[in-house]
Amino acid sequence: MEYIIRNMIESDREDVLSMMRLFYSSPAVYTDGSEEIFNADIDYCVGDSPYLDGYVIEDGGRLIGYLMVANGFSTEFGRRCAWIEDIYVKDEYRGRGIGSMCLEYIEERYKGHLLRLEVEEENGRALHVYRKCGFDLLPYMEMKKLT
């Protein structure tokens, strides 16, 4: 089967929300999220925001995954930065090379950008895919503060 990645549109909202609930309740993500946050994320993806891009993965017209990429700049590396915020593929489609396909898509679409992502240590499958696609581990501790 040929998988297609395309821009997220408003009519994708319910399917993407369903996948976000699964993703954010899994051990692959440190925080739980909320309906308010999920809907705000999708609003940014389908609107004209320069901050967040959203994509969906299709198999024969059926949504089987989604991606979200935040746009920024890295002073550390002196270039534009694309943070791969979410990559989610439904369970029954994992192990088919779709994660690698998504990373190749992002690499082409964000050519010249520094690509960054976060991954939980326990997510061995994702770690394997990211390393295979050329990502290097950075020994950072991340901190946050909501204002």
LINBELFEN-V869945 format. One record per helix or strand of 2 or more residues. SS is the DSSP state (A for helix, B for strand). FROM is the first residue (numbers start at 1). LEN is the number of residues. If there is no record, write none. Layout:
ss=(SS,SS)
from=(FROM,FROM)
len=(LEN,LEN)
This chain:
ss=(B,A,A,B,B,B,A,A,B,A)
from=(3,10,35,52,62,79,91,98,114,124)
len=(5,15,12,8,13,11,3,12,4,9)
